[in-house]
């Protein structure tokens, strides 16, 4: 099967005419690191400058797991009124990121984790080398819920003739119709992944992946 050409030039959204291109639905749902970070308007920052880290104690490349377990790092945060969340790994739950990632957030020390964090420590895995890249620090400049929404859910719009059908999923397998007034024998309230892929393969539609 011939998949859409130039797929990897897309980032935030994808518009596909299935009469011209065939599409692998699950592959097309993948998101890139920059899309995830842009969801919170993340801006790159510097570990040592932000947290006054001692050059003598932090000589190796920054790593999420090492930092999360480091007493020196935790004490440095505490000394300037900050604290860290638990380390999270995207391999431990359903996500749409196109590579393995791990991360934790940094909050004001008096904040609870329902409040917005100040920083994100984020690390991706180099799949070809099977090794982790150096962790990076970002300031969080928007609602962190957008980060989780982008990571764990996807929305598509199917345009068939003059009608549109909006579906969302949190796992890629079960798709829920959002505009229920459009429900019919083909575009049912719930579609399985295989049923949706069959529609994409057999009908001439336009698919917007949001």
Buried (B, 14 or more C-beta within 10 A) or exposed (E): EEEBEEBEEBEEEBEBEBEEBEBEBEEBBBBBBEBBBBBBEBEEBEBEEBBEBEEEEBEEEBBBBEBBEBEEBBEBBEEEEBBBBEBBBBEEEEBBBBEBBBBBBBBBEEBEEEEBBBBBBBBBBEEEEEEBBEBBBBBBEEEBEBBBBBBBBBBBBBBBEEEBBBBBBBBBEBBEBEEEEBEEEEBEEEBEBEEBBEBBEEEEBBBBBE
